């Protein structure tokens, strides 16, 4: 049985394909349903739609890590980290700094 959140946001996005919030919610629903590969293109579109939107970049990086795409994940997480610093988001900045340090050690 399909995840009801995936179904709901798929329908909402189909009704308004330009709505990046519907797309972001669909990406999160897919990711949470264990489908990070399906979530990645939606996270990318959200990140591309708004240059200063940090969250899709964080979640894109984490989804890419789940898929073993370390280089692409590092790039997304570095972009998110730069935004966290620029926007004074202390908790995400600290989390991203740790994730990037772990990637550098791997």
LINFENJO-V144177 format. One record per helix or strand. SS is the DSSP state (~ for helix, > for strand). FROM is the first residue (numbers start at 1). LEN is the number of residues. If there is no record, write none. Layout:
BEGIN
[[SS:FROM:LEN] [SS:FROM:LEN]]
END
This chain:
BEGIN
[[~:4:12] [~:20:13] [~:36:14] [~:54:13] [~:70:17] [~:90:16]]
END
